[in-house]
Amino acid sequence: MPCDFPPLFTHIGRATLLGLSLLVATPGAIAEEDATTKGRAIAERAWERGEGFGDLQADVEMTIITRSGQSAKRRMQVQILEMPGEASRALTRVEAPRDVAGTALLTHTAENGDVEQWLYLPAASRTRRISSAARGGSFLGSEFSYDDFAAQPPSRYDFEWLRDEELDGIETHVLRREKRDSDEPGHEVVWLDTEKLRLRQVQFFDARGEMTRVLSIDDYKAYEGADGETYWRATALRMDNARSDAASELRWEKVSLDNGLDERDFEVSMLPRRR
């Protein structure tokens, strides 16, 4: 999800050996394969740097800004649980305002990157499964989609390294990625800082190659896990609609690691329960 938990992404050694085997290919094929190999290697290293936090809990404020400049706020609690491999669980529960309080989005990401999502609507007292075709829909009327709240392990994507460049004074790797499991054709261009491989920007494109949205991450904060390791987490994110002046912002507060969460906290049957 845009919260970067874990961030985008097994090791360089395998990619290097693959690169050596490409020396017998044609020059054009070498360039293409090198870009693919390099892109995946960067993405996987970034993912590895975010692993090991165990579980996470945070309060999140969402601000929805309409094209006319009006704004509305939502208060949410987010919980995330690491699972073996690239698997994870995530639960986003709305706490305010009253008319949407109790709405909950549950995401299960399997070890192979497959995603399942459920939405609980308290007004109807029912839980519905979100189909893969509907995961690109708006969450709570914001510019963030349901799928933006899912984990983004490298197994979900095909990658290509495009270039290295400076973004707002920060040296970055620029990757192209395309979802393997999406029913919505399109691709994304991702900027990761070269120092710590943290996500800085994502541009979203539709099947015609037209930009639809831009995610910008302005701030990171370091947190110490129970294992003594430092984990960097995004605290301020903004999603702009590239076709209008509408935008949505997420601000993360009171982030805590190792809260003792387990799989039972992320069961579909738990969705009707308030905190």
C-alpha positions in Angstrom: 0.0 0.0 0.0 1.0 3.5 -0.3 2.0 3.4 3.4 5.1 1.6 2.3 4.7 -1.3 4.8 6.7 -3.1 3.8 8.2 -0.9 1.1 8.3 -2.0 -2.5 10.5 -5.8 -2.4 16.1 -12.1 -3.7 19.4 -11.1 -3.9 22.0 -9.6 -6.3 24.1 -12.8 -6.7 21.5 -14.6 -8.7 20.8 -11.6 -11.0 24.6 -11.3 -11.6 24.9 -14.9 -12.7 21.9 -14.5 -15.0 23.6 -11.4 -16.5 26.7 -13.4 -17.3 24.6 -15.9 -19.3 23.3 -13.1 -21.5 26.7 -12.5 -23.1 25.9 -14.9 -25.9 22.7 -13.1 -26.8 22.4 -10.3 -29.4 23.2 -6.7 -28.3 19.6 -5.7 -28.3 18.5 -8.6 -26.2 21.3 -7.9 -23.7 20.2 -4.4 -23.2 16.6 -5.4 -22.7 17.4 -8.3 -20.3 19.9 -6.2 -18.3 17.2 -3.5 -17.7 14.7 -6.2 -16.6 17.2 -7.9 -14.3 18.5 -4.7 -12.8 14.9 -3.5 -12.2 13.9 -6.6 -10.4 17.1 -6.7 -8.3 16.6 -3.1 -7.1 13.0 -3.8 -6.3 13.8 -7.0 -4.3 16.6 -5.3 -2.3 14.1 -2.5 -1.4 11.6 -5.1 -0.3 14.2 -6.9 1.9 15.1 -3.7 3.7 11.5 -3.3 4.9 11.1 -6.9 6.2 11.3 -8.0 9.8 9.1 -5.4 11.6 6.6 -8.1 12.7 3.4 -6.1 13.0 2.5 -2.5 12.9 -0.4 -0.3 14.2 -1.0 3.4 13.4 -3.6 6.1 13.4 -4.1 7.7 9.9 -5.8 10.9 8.9 -7.1 11.0 5.4 -7.8 14.4 3.8 -9.9 14.3 0.6 -9.6 17.4 -1.6 -12.2 17.9 -4.3 -11.4 19.6 -7.7 -13.3 22.7 -6.3 -11.0 22.9 -3.3 -13.4 21.6 -0.7 -12.0 19.1 1.8 -13.2 16.3 4.1 -11.3 14.3 6.7 -11.4 10.7 7.7 -9.8 9.1 10.8 -8.7 5.5 10.5 -6.7 2.9 12.3 -4.4 0.7 10.3 -2.9 -2.7 11.4 -0.5 -4.8 9.4 0.9 -8.2 10.1 4.0 -9.8 8.4 3.6 -13.4 7.3 6.1 -15.9 5.9 7.8 -14.9 2.6 6.0 -12.0 0.9 2.6 -12.7 2.6 0.9 -10.2 4.8 -2.4 -9.1 6.3 -3.7 -5.6 6.6 -6.8 -4.1 8.2 -8.0 -0.5 7.7 -10.8 0.5 10.0 -12.6 3.9 9.7 -13.2 5.7 13.1 -14.6 9.1 12.0 -16.7 10.8 10.9 -19.8 9.1 12.3 -21.5 8.4 8.9 -18.7 6.1 7.7 -17.3 5.0 11.1 -17.0 1.2 11.3 -16.2 0.8 7.5 -13.4 -1.7 7.3 -11.1 -2.9 4.5 -9.3 -6.2 5.0 -6.5 -7.3 2.7 -4.8 -10.8 2.6 -1.7 -10.9 0.4 -0.5 -14.5 -0.2 3.2 -15.6 -0.4 2.9 -15.7 -4.2 1.6 -12.1 -4.3 -2.1 -13.0 -4.9 -4.5 -10.5 -3.2 -7.9 -10.9 -1.6 -9.9 -8.0 -0.2 -13.1 -7.6 1.7 -15.1 -4.5 2.6 -17.4 -4.2 5.6 -20.2 -1.7 5.3 -21.8 -1.0 8.7 -24.8 0.8 7.3 -25.8 -2.5 5.5 -24.3 -4.7 8.2 -22.7 -6.8 5.5 -19.2 -7.8 4.2 -18.6 -8.1 0.5 -15.5 -9.5 -1.3 -13.9 -7.0 -3.7 -13.2 -8.6 -7.1 -9.9 -8.1 -8.8 -11.7 -6.0 -11.4 -13.0 -3.7 -8.7 -9.8 -3.2 -6.8 -9.0 -0.1 -8.8 -12.1 1.6 -7.4 -12.0 4.6 -5.1 -11.7 3.9 -1.4 -14.1 6.2 0.6 -14.4 8.6 -2.4 -10.6 9.4 -2.2 -8.0 9.3 -4.9 -6.6 6.1 -3.3 -7.9 2.8 -4.6 -8.6 -0.3 -2.7 -5.5 -1.9 -4.3 -3.4 1.0 -3.0 -4.0 -0.4 0.5 -2.6 -3.8 -0.5 1.0 -4.9 0.0 3.2 -4.5 -3.1 5.6 -7.5 -3.0 7.9 -7.9 -6.1 6.1 -11.1 -7.0 3.1 -9.0 -8.1 5.1 -7.1 -10.8 7.3 -7.3 -13.8 10.0 -4.7 -13.6 12.3 -2.7 -15.9 15.0 -0.3 -14.9 14.6 2.9 -16.9 17.3 5.3 -15.6 18.9 7.0 -12.5 18.0 10.6 -12.0 17.6 13.4 -9.4 14.1 14.0 -8.0 13.7 17.1 -5.8 17.4 17.0 -4.9 17.4 13.3 -4.2 19.3 10.7 -6.3 16.8 8.0 -7.4 16.4 4.8 -9.3 13.5 5.0 -11.8 11.7 1.7 -12.5 8.8 0.7 -14.7 6.5 -1.9 -13.1 3.4 -3.7 -14.4 1.1 -5.8 -12.3 0.9 -9.5 -13.2 -2.5 -10.0 -11.6 -4.4 -6.9 -12.7 -7.6 -6.9 -14.8 -6.9 -3.2 -15.5 -4.2 -2.8 -18.2 -1.6 -0.1 -17.5 1.7 0.4 -15.8 3.5 2.5 -13.1 6.8 4.4 -13.0 8.4 4.3 -9.6 11.2 6.5 -8.0 13.2 4.9 -5.2 16.0 6.9 -3.5 19.4 5.3 -4.0 20.5 5.8 -0.4 17.9 3.6 1.4 15.7 2.4 -1.5 12.7 4.2 -0.1 9.7 5.0 -2.3 9.6 8.6 -3.3 7.1 8.9 -6.2 4.8 6.7 -8.3 3.2 7.8 -11.6 0.2 5.7 -12.7 -0.6 5.2 -16.4 -3.6 3.6 -18.1 -3.7 1.2 -21.1 -3.3 4.1 -23.5 -0.2 5.4 -21.8 -1.9 8.4 -20.3 -1.0 9.4 -16.8 -4.0 9.1 -14.3 -2.5 9.7 -10.9 0.7 10.7 -9.1 1.7 9.5 -5.6 4.2 11.7 -3.8 5.9 10.8 -0.5 7.3 13.8 1.3 8.4 12.5 4.7 9.9 9.4 6.4 10.5 8.6 10.0 12.7 5.9 11.6 11.3 3.4 14.1 13.2 0.8 16.1 11.8 -2.7 16.1 12.0 -5.3 18.9 15.0 -6.8 17.0 16.9 -3.6 17.3 16.7 -2.9 13.6 15.7 0.5 12.2 12.6 0.6 10.0 11.8 3.7 7.8 8.1 4.4 7.3 6.4 7.0 5.2 4.4 9.5 7.3 3.0 11.8 4.7 1.6 10.7 1.3 -0.3 12.6 -1.3 -2.2 11.2 -4.3 -3.0 13.7 -7.1 -5.5 13.0 -9.9 -3.6 13.9 -13.1 -6.8 14.7 -14.9 -8.3 17.1 -12.4 -7.3 19.2 -9.4 -8.6 16.5 -6.9 -6.2 15.0 -4.5 -6.0 12.9 -1.3 -3.5 12.9 1.5 -2.6 10.4 4.2 -0.8 11.3 7.4 0.5 8.6 9.7 0.6 9.1 13.4 1.3 7.1 16.6 3.1 4.3 14.6 4.0 1.4 16.8 5.8 -1.9 16.0 5.5 -5.4 17.6 2.0 -5.0 19.1 1.4 -8.7 19.5 -1.0 -9.0 16.6 -1.7 -12.4 15.1 -3.7 -13.9 12.2 -6.9 -14.0 14.3 -7.0 -10.2 14.3 -7.3 -10.3 10.5 -10.1 -12.8 9.9 -13.1 -11.8 7.8 -15.4 -12.6 10.8 -13.7 -9.9 12.8 -14.7 -7.1 10.4 -18.0 -6.1 12.1 -16.2 -5.6 15.4 -15.3 -2.1 16.5 -12.1 -1.4 18.4 
